[in-house]
Amino acid sequence: MGLVYANVELVNAGEIFLAHKGYIKPNEVKRMNVNVLVDTGASTLTINENIKIQLDLIELDEREVILADGSRQKLTIVGPIEIRFERA
């Protein structure tokens, strides 16, 4: 079985709320399309610093995670983020 990728849209969910309440315009909500590796065993979305900056996400927490190779790493939790994808 090979690697599976999907095109998804990542959206700053905090800004969706602000747009819904009228504090910002809907077209000001930060979003981006990315091609991601699908890991059915993953319980957490991992993004890089560039995506965090482009979506203007805030740091919420730090957490130690176990990677696929069994190693442990401390990561910063950011958000809120909404993941959108097409249904087949």
Secondary structure, DSSP 8 states (H G I E B T S, - for coil): ----EEEEEEEEHHHHHHHHTTSS-GGGS-EEEEEEE--TT--S----HHHHHHHT-EEEEEEEEE-TTS-EEEEEEEE-EEEE----
